[in-house]
Protein backbone atom coordinates (compact mmCIF):
# COMPACT_ATOMS: atom_id res chain seq x y z
CA UNK A 1 0.00 0.00 0.00
CA UNK A 2 1.53 3.32 -1.01
CA UNK A 3 1.79 6.39 1.19
CA UNK A 4 -1.00 8.22 -0.63
CA UNK A 5 -3.50 5.60 0.46
CA UNK A 6 -2.48 5.97 4.09
CA UNK A 7 -3.67 9.58 4.22
CA UNK A 8 -6.83 10.05 6.26
CA UNK A 9 -8.92 13.16 5.79
CA UNK A 10 -11.36 14.73 8.23
CA UNK A 11 -14.97 15.33 7.22
CA UNK A 12 -15.57 18.16 4.75
CA UNK A 13 -18.62 19.72 6.39
CA UNK A 14 -19.11 22.38 3.72
CA UNK A 15 -22.26 24.36 4.45
CA UNK A 16 -23.69 21.83 6.94
CA UNK A 17 -21.75 22.31 10.19
CA UNK A 18 -21.85 22.62 13.13
CA UNK A 19 -23.35 19.14 13.39
CA UNK A 20 -25.20 19.46 16.70
CA UNK A 21 -27.06 22.60 15.64
CA UNK A 22 -27.74 21.43 12.10
CA UNK A 23 -29.04 18.03 13.24
CA UNK A 24 -31.34 19.69 15.78
CA UNK A 25 -32.75 22.03 13.14
CA UNK A 26 -33.35 19.18 10.72
CA UNK A 27 -34.96 17.00 13.40
CA UNK A 28 -37.29 19.78 14.52
CA UNK A 29 -38.25 20.60 10.94
CA UNK A 30 -38.90 16.96 10.06
CA UNK A 31 -40.83 16.30 13.26
CA UNK A 32 -43.00 19.40 12.78
CA UNK A 33 -44.06 18.11 9.36
CA UNK A 34 -45.34 14.80 10.69
CA UNK A 35 -48.92 14.30 11.82
CA UNK A 36 -48.20 11.84 14.58
CA UNK A 37 -45.42 10.62 16.81
CA UNK A 38 -42.32 10.11 14.70
CA UNK A 39 -40.17 7.02 15.25
CA UNK A 40 -42.79 4.59 16.47
CA UNK A 41 -41.44 1.79 14.33
CA UNK A 42 -42.51 -1.75 15.20
CA UNK A 43 -42.67 -1.23 18.94
CA UNK A 44 -45.78 -3.44 19.09
CA UNK A 45 -47.39 -5.75 16.57
CA UNK A 46 -50.94 -4.79 15.70
CA UNK A 47 -53.23 -7.79 15.96
CA UNK A 48 -56.57 -6.43 14.76
CA UNK A 49 -59.78 -5.45 16.58
CA UNK A 50 -62.28 -7.09 18.91
CA UNK A 51 -65.43 -6.01 20.74
CA UNK A 52 -64.92 -4.03 23.95
CA UNK A 53 -65.64 -5.85 27.21
CA UNK A 54 -65.81 -4.38 30.68
CA UNK A 55 -62.36 -4.00 32.20
CA UNK A 56 -60.49 -3.38 28.92
CA UNK A 57 -57.94 -0.58 28.87
CA UNK A 58 -59.83 2.47 27.62
CA UNK A 59 -56.66 3.80 26.02
CA UNK A 60 -56.97 1.03 23.43
CA UNK A 61 -60.46 1.98 22.29
CA UNK A 62 -60.61 2.70 18.58
CA UNK A 63 -62.24 6.13 18.38
CA UNK A 64 -62.74 6.00 14.63
CA UNK A 65 -64.91 2.90 14.89
CA UNK A 66 -66.96 4.56 17.61
CA UNK A 67 -67.51 7.71 15.54
CA UNK A 68 -68.17 5.95 12.25
CA UNK A 69 -69.98 2.78 13.27
CA UNK A 70 -71.12 3.49 16.84
CA UNK A 71 -69.33 0.37 18.04
CA UNK A 72 -66.84 0.00 20.85
CA UNK A 73 -63.82 -1.83 19.43
CA UNK A 74 -60.47 -2.42 21.12
CA UNK A 75 -57.17 -2.49 19.27
CA UNK A 76 -55.22 -5.68 20.03
CA UNK A 77 -51.45 -5.92 20.18
CA UNK A 78 -49.90 -9.32 19.97
CA UNK A 79 -46.28 -8.91 21.01
CA UNK A 80 -44.30 -6.24 22.77
CA UNK A 81 -41.10 -5.73 20.77
CA UNK A 82 -37.96 -3.65 20.74
CA UNK A 83 -38.34 -0.03 19.58
CA UNK A 84 -34.64 0.74 19.36
CA UNK A 85 -33.08 2.57 16.42
CA UNK A 86 -29.87 1.11 14.98
CA UNK A 87 -27.99 3.51 12.73
CA UNK A 88 -25.40 2.20 10.27
CA UNK A 89 -23.25 4.91 8.67
CA UNK A 90 -20.89 4.19 5.80
CA UNK A 91 -17.63 5.98 6.65
CA UNK A 92 -15.46 4.32 3.99
CA UNK A 93 -13.13 6.38 1.81
CA UNK A 94 -15.63 6.93 -1.02
CA UNK A 95 -17.98 8.74 1.38
CA UNK A 96 -15.41 11.52 1.76
CA UNK A 97 -16.01 12.69 -1.81
CA UNK A 98 -17.37 16.19 -2.47
CA UNK A 99 -17.90 17.49 -5.99
CA UNK A 100 -17.37 21.12 -6.89
CA UNK A 101 -21.11 21.91 -6.82
CA UNK A 102 -22.00 19.94 -3.69
CA UNK A 103 -22.93 21.61 -0.41
CA UNK A 104 -20.90 19.09 1.58
CA UNK A 105 -19.23 15.69 1.37
CA UNK A 106 -21.33 12.55 1.39
CA UNK A 107 -20.15 11.61 4.89
CA UNK A 108 -21.13 15.04 6.22
CA UNK A 109 -24.60 14.69 4.71
CA UNK A 110 -24.94 11.19 6.15
CA UNK A 111 -23.78 12.41 9.57
CA UNK A 112 -26.49 15.07 9.75
CA UNK A 113 -29.16 12.57 8.69
CA UNK A 114 -27.99 10.05 11.31
CA UNK A 115 -27.78 12.63 14.10
CA UNK A 116 -31.22 14.04 13.26
CA UNK A 117 -32.79 10.55 13.33
CA UNK A 118 -31.07 9.88 16.66
CA UNK A 119 -32.46 13.10 18.10
CA UNK A 120 -36.00 12.24 17.02
CA UNK A 121 -35.76 8.73 18.45
CA UNK A 122 -34.29 9.92 21.75
CA UNK A 123 -36.98 12.61 22.03
CA UNK A 124 -39.52 9.75 21.84
CA UNK A 125 -37.70 7.88 24.61
CA UNK A 126 -36.33 5.18 22.28
CA UNK A 127 -32.75 3.84 22.60
CA UNK A 128 -30.28 4.35 19.76
CA UNK A 129 -27.11 2.56 18.68
CA UNK A 130 -24.72 3.38 15.88
CA UNK A 131 -22.11 1.46 13.93
CA UNK A 132 -19.86 2.33 11.02
CA UNK A 133 -18.91 0.65 7.77
CA UNK A 134 -15.26 1.64 7.76
CA UNK A 135 -11.86 0.47 8.87
CA UNK A 136 -11.50 -0.93 12.38
CA UNK A 137 -10.68 2.44 13.93
CA UNK A 138 -14.35 3.50 13.83
CA UNK A 139 -15.87 1.87 16.91
CA UNK A 140 -19.63 1.27 17.31
CA UNK A 141 -21.73 2.98 19.98
CA UNK A 142 -23.79 0.65 22.15
CA UNK A 143 -27.51 1.29 22.46
CA UNK A 144 -28.67 3.75 25.06
CA UNK A 145 -31.13 6.62 25.43
CA UNK A 146 -31.24 10.11 26.87
CA UNK A 147 -29.44 13.32 26.00
CA UNK A 148 -26.07 11.82 26.89
CA UNK A 149 -26.51 9.29 24.07
CA UNK A 150 -27.24 12.05 21.57
CA UNK A 151 -24.06 13.80 22.66
CA UNK A 152 -22.07 10.58 22.26
CA UNK A 153 -23.44 10.07 18.76
CA UNK A 154 -22.68 13.65 17.72
CA UNK A 155 -19.15 13.41 19.14
CA UNK A 156 -18.49 10.16 17.27
CA UNK A 157 -19.78 11.59 13.99
CA UNK A 158 -17.75 14.77 14.39
CA UNK A 159 -14.60 12.72 14.99
CA UNK A 160 -15.09 10.51 11.93
CA UNK A 161 -12.39 10.39 9.30
CA UNK A 162 -13.51 8.64 6.11
CA UNK A 163 -11.34 5.58 5.77
CA UNK A 164 -11.47 1.99 4.69
CA UNK A 165 -11.37 0.35 1.29
CA UNK A 166 -13.85 -2.38 0.37
CA UNK A 167 -11.39 -3.76 -2.18
CA UNK A 168 -8.52 -4.28 0.28
CA UNK A 169 -10.80 -5.02 3.27
CA UNK A 170 -13.76 -7.05 1.93
CA UNK A 171 -14.85 -7.90 5.49
CA UNK A 172 -15.59 -4.25 6.29
CA UNK A 173 -19.30 -4.54 5.55
CA UNK A 174 -19.67 -7.95 7.23
CA UNK A 175 -18.20 -6.69 10.52
CA UNK A 176 -20.75 -3.93 10.80
CA UNK A 177 -23.68 -6.14 9.82
CA UNK A 178 -22.74 -8.80 12.36
CA UNK A 179 -22.66 -6.16 15.10
CA UNK A 180 -26.08 -4.80 14.10
CA UNK A 181 -27.58 -8.28 13.95
CA UNK A 182 -26.46 -8.87 17.55
CA UNK A 183 -27.75 -5.62 19.05
CA UNK A 184 -30.94 -5.02 17.01
CA UNK A 185 -33.61 -7.28 18.44
CA UNK A 186 -37.06 -8.10 17.11
CA UNK A 187 -38.95 -4.98 16.07
CA UNK A 188 -35.90 -2.71 16.03
CA UNK A 189 -35.52 -0.12 13.28
CA UNK A 190 -32.32 -0.30 11.22
CA UNK A 191 -31.32 2.60 8.96
CA UNK A 192 -28.29 2.14 6.69
CA UNK A 193 -26.84 5.32 5.13
CA UNK A 194 -24.31 4.81 2.33
CA UNK A 195 -23.44 5.59 -1.28
CA UNK A 196 -23.70 1.78 -1.88
CA UNK A 197 -20.65 1.93 -4.12
CA UNK A 198 -17.73 -0.52 -4.21
CA UNK A 199 -19.42 -3.18 -2.05
CA UNK A 200 -19.65 -6.02 -4.51
CA UNK A 201 -22.59 -7.97 -6.00
CA UNK A 202 -23.62 -9.75 -2.76
CA UNK A 203 -23.92 -6.60 -0.64
CA UNK A 204 -27.61 -5.97 -1.30
CA UNK A 205 -28.63 -9.45 -0.11
CA UNK A 206 -26.37 -9.17 2.95
CA UNK A 207 -27.85 -5.83 4.01
CA UNK A 208 -31.40 -6.98 3.21
CA UNK A 209 -30.94 -9.89 5.63
CA UNK A 210 -31.14 -7.34 8.48
CA UNK A 211 -34.88 -7.16 7.78
CA UNK A 212 -35.27 -10.68 9.21
CA UNK A 213 -36.35 -11.39 12.80
CA UNK A 214 -39.05 -8.73 12.65
CA UNK A 215 -36.72 -5.78 12.16
CA UNK A 216 -37.72 -2.73 10.11
CA UNK A 217 -35.03 -1.81 7.56
CA UNK A 218 -34.47 1.26 5.40
CA UNK A 219 -31.43 1.80 3.17
CA UNK A 220 -30.68 5.43 2.27
CA UNK A 221 -28.39 5.91 -0.70
CA UNK A 222 -26.40 9.14 -0.51
CA UNK A 223 -24.69 10.31 -3.70
CA UNK A 224 -22.86 13.44 -4.75
CA UNK A 225 -24.70 15.27 -7.57
CA UNK A 226 -21.91 14.48 -10.04
CA UNK A 227 -22.23 10.76 -9.22
CA UNK A 228 -25.98 10.90 -9.75
CA UNK A 229 -25.89 12.92 -12.99
CA UNK A 230 -22.41 12.52 -14.54
CA UNK A 231 -22.38 16.11 -15.88
CA UNK A 232 -18.87 15.96 -17.37
CA UNK A 233 -17.98 16.59 -20.99
CA UNK A 234 -14.92 15.95 -23.10
CA UNK A 235 -12.02 13.85 -21.90
CA UNK A 236 -12.05 13.20 -18.14
CA UNK A 237 -9.71 11.34 -15.82
CA UNK A 238 -11.51 9.58 -12.97
CA UNK A 239 -9.84 8.06 -9.92
CA UNK A 240 -11.64 5.72 -7.53
CA UNK A 241 -11.31 6.53 -3.83
CA UNK A 242 -11.57 2.80 -3.11
CA UNK A 243 -9.60 0.33 -5.16
CA UNK A 244 -7.28 2.98 -6.56
CA UNK A 245 -8.23 2.46 -10.21
CA UNK A 246 -7.83 5.36 -12.65
CA UNK A 247 -9.83 5.67 -15.87
CA UNK A 248 -9.45 8.20 -18.67
CA UNK A 249 -12.47 8.35 -20.94
CA UNK A 250 -14.65 10.50 -23.15
CA UNK A 251 -17.46 11.63 -20.86
CA UNK A 252 -20.00 12.18 -23.63
CA UNK A 253 -19.50 8.63 -24.92
CA UNK A 254 -19.53 7.14 -21.43
CA UNK A 255 -22.48 8.97 -19.84
CA UNK A 256 -25.25 6.70 -21.14
CA UNK A 257 -23.49 3.51 -20.04
CA UNK A 258 -22.62 5.00 -16.64
CA UNK A 259 -26.17 6.12 -15.88
CA UNK A 260 -27.51 2.75 -17.03
CA UNK A 261 -25.10 0.98 -14.66
CA UNK A 262 -26.19 3.23 -11.79
CA UNK A 263 -29.86 2.48 -12.51
CA UNK A 264 -29.10 -1.24 -12.60
CA UNK A 265 -27.31 -0.99 -9.25
CA UNK A 266 -30.24 0.81 -7.66
CA UNK A 267 -32.81 -1.53 -9.19
CA UNK A 268 -30.90 -4.48 -7.74
CA UNK A 269 -30.98 -2.92 -4.28
CA UNK A 270 -34.70 -2.13 -4.54
CA UNK A 271 -35.49 -5.69 -5.60
CA UNK A 272 -33.38 -7.31 -2.85
CA UNK A 273 -34.86 -5.05 -0.17
CA UNK A 274 -38.44 -5.38 -1.41
CA UNK A 275 -38.24 -9.17 -1.08
CA UNK A 276 -37.64 -8.68 2.66
CA UNK A 277 -40.19 -5.91 3.09
CA UNK A 278 -37.44 -3.30 3.44
CA UNK A 279 -37.32 0.16 1.88
CA UNK A 280 -34.89 1.94 -0.44
CA UNK A 281 -34.50 5.73 -0.56
CA UNK A 282 -32.04 7.78 -2.61
CA UNK A 283 -30.82 11.35 -2.29
CA UNK A 284 -27.97 13.62 -3.31
CA UNK A 285 -26.03 15.85 -0.97
CA UNK A 286 -27.78 18.91 -2.43
CA UNK A 287 -31.25 17.63 -1.54
CA UNK A 288 -33.23 18.89 1.43
CA UNK A 289 -32.02 17.26 4.64
CA UNK A 290 -35.31 17.98 6.37
CA UNK A 291 -37.30 16.46 3.52
CA UNK A 292 -35.12 13.35 3.45
CA UNK A 293 -35.30 12.79 7.22
CA UNK A 294 -39.07 13.24 7.10
CA UNK A 295 -39.29 10.67 4.29
CA UNK A 296 -37.17 8.19 6.27
CA UNK A 297 -39.34 8.57 9.35
CA UNK A 298 -42.53 8.14 7.33
CA UNK A 299 -41.05 5.02 5.73
CA UNK A 300 -40.03 3.26 8.94
CA UNK A 301 -42.71 4.20 11.43
Beta strands, then each sheet from edge to edge (+ up, - down):
strand 1: 9-10
strand 2: 44-51
strand 3: 73-80
strand 4: 85-90
strand 5: 128-133
strand 6: 141-144
strand 7: 161-162
strand 8: 189-194
strand 9: 216-223
strand 10: 235-239
strand 11: 246-250
strand 12: 279-284
sheet 1: 1+ 7-
sheet 2: 2+ 3-
sheet 3: 6+ 5- 4- 8- 9- 12-
sheet 4: 10+ 11-
end
